[in-house]
Amino acid sequence: MTRVLVAYATRFGSTREIATAIVHELISSGLEAHAAEVNSALNPDDYDAFVIGSPLYGGKWLVAAGMFAAFTSERIDGKPVALFSIGTLGLRNSEAGEAEHREFVKSLAEVAPRLNIVGHSVFSGYFERSNLPWYLRIVDRFAPTPQGDHRDWSAIQAWAKSLVPEFTTPS
Ligand SMILES: Cc1cc2nc3c(=O)[nH]c(=O)nc-3n(C[C@H](O)[C@H](O)[C@H](O)COP(=O)(O)O)c2cc1C
């Protein structure tokens, strides 16, 4: 049975719940899957496919997630990898949100050219204004991001389901 690791980084927890939703969808599609926060103790040899995700902060993934993707790429010999970003920029400007995610994936692929990226997507996250540092709160006043939980569970589930053939078809 295909074993999938859904590895994520998070600062405030919203990405952890998204990783869990992805795991549920993969399991209900017949795969073996589990979610874990990125850390160096995870052994890539234990898995056949990977989903790696992070929230965007200042246009970039959390460092731990990017490092995990780059280091893992050297040890997984072309096994399929899907990437997801979480963010709230797209709530005000969907093109900008998509562009920010694509730009990050592009730069990750440059530093980790051996990553076999079979899919990637960006999803809306959970925006809590009080988590912004004071200077970003001032910037946010000019074009406020809607406060609250914007996670689209159906879109997340549909994306996870779309990965199943990528993870189960021998390359
Ligand atoms: C300080 C700060 C910076 C952020 N920067 C971005 C960003 O550059 N792009 C984006 O789309 N979302 C940005 N966000 C929104 C977060 O990605 C979003 O709240 C996400 O759900 C947080 O995930 P976490 O709960 O797993 O840490 C930012 C949020 C904060 C508090």
Ligand as a Chemical Component Dictionary entry (heavy atoms), coordinates in Angstrom:
data_LIG
# 
_chem_comp.id                   LIG 
_chem_comp.type                 NON-POLYMER 
_chem_comp.pdbx_formal_charge   0 
_chem_comp.three_letter_code    LIG 
# 
loop_
_chem_comp_atom.comp_id 
_chem_comp_atom.atom_id 
_chem_comp_atom.alt_atom_id 
_chem_comp_atom.type_symbol 
_chem_comp_atom.charge 
_chem_comp_atom.model_Cartn_x 
_chem_comp_atom.model_Cartn_y 
_chem_comp_atom.model_Cartn_z 
_chem_comp_atom.pdbx_ordinal 
LIG C1  C1  C 0 2.862  38.238 10.313 1  
LIG C2  C2  C 0 2.056  37.545 9.257  2  
LIG C3  C3  C 0 2.515  37.532 7.944  3  
LIG C4  C4  C 0 1.772  36.881 6.933  4  
LIG N1  N1  N 0 2.251  36.895 5.645  5  
LIG C5  C5  C 0 1.493  36.311 4.663  6  
LIG C6  C6  C 0 1.940  36.351 3.304  7  
LIG O1  O1  O 0 3.010  36.860 2.968  8  
LIG N2  N2  N 0 1.124  35.801 2.359  9  
LIG C7  C7  C 0 -0.063 35.205 2.663  10 
LIG O2  O2  O 0 -0.773 34.737 1.749  11 
LIG N3  N3  N 0 -0.494 35.125 3.954  12 
LIG C8  C8  C 0 0.258  35.658 4.955  13 
LIG N4  N4  N 0 -0.152 35.574 6.269  14 
LIG C9  C9  C 0 -1.334 34.756 6.613  15 
LIG C10 C10 C 0 -0.934 33.349 7.134  16 
LIG O3  O3  O 0 -0.259 32.615 6.156  17 
LIG C11 C11 C 0 -2.212 32.610 7.562  18 
LIG O4  O4  O 0 -2.733 33.286 8.680  19 
LIG C12 C12 C 0 -2.005 31.127 7.882  20 
LIG O5  O5  O 0 -3.276 30.510 8.034  21 
LIG C13 C13 C 0 -1.161 30.915 9.141  22 
LIG O6  O6  O 0 -0.883 29.530 9.271  23 
LIG P1  P1  P 0 -0.503 28.845 10.672 24 
LIG O7  O7  O 0 -1.722 29.027 11.602 25 
LIG O8  O8  O 0 -0.330 27.398 10.311 26 
LIG O9  O9  O 0 0.719  29.476 11.202 27 
LIG C14 C14 C 0 0.558  36.216 7.269  28 
LIG C15 C15 C 0 0.105  36.229 8.604  29 
LIG C16 C16 C 0 0.833  36.881 9.595  30 
LIG C17 C17 C 0 0.315  36.861 11.013 31 
# 
loop_
_chem_comp_bond.comp_id 
_chem_comp_bond.atom_id_1 
_chem_comp_bond.atom_id_2 
_chem_comp_bond.value_order 
_chem_comp_bond.pdbx_ordinal 
LIG C1  C2  SING 1  
LIG C2  C3  SING 2  
LIG C2  C16 DOUB 3  
LIG C3  C4  DOUB 4  
LIG C4  N1  SING 5  
LIG C4  C14 SING 6  
LIG N1  C5  DOUB 7  
LIG C5  C6  SING 8  
LIG C5  C8  SING 9  
LIG C6  O1  DOUB 10 
LIG C6  N2  SING 11 
LIG N2  C7  SING 12 
LIG C7  O2  DOUB 13 
LIG C7  N3  SING 14 
LIG N3  C8  DOUB 15 
LIG C8  N4  SING 16 
LIG N4  C9  SING 17 
LIG N4  C14 SING 18 
LIG C9  C10 SING 19 
LIG C10 O3  SING 20 
LIG C10 C11 SING 21 
LIG C11 O4  SING 22 
LIG C11 C12 SING 23 
LIG C12 O5  SING 24 
LIG C12 C13 SING 25 
LIG C13 O6  SING 26 
LIG O6  P1  SING 27 
LIG P1  O7  DOUB 28 
LIG P1  O8  SING 29 
LIG P1  O9  SING 30 
LIG C14 C15 DOUB 31 
LIG C15 C16 SING 32 
LIG C16 C17 SING 33 
# 
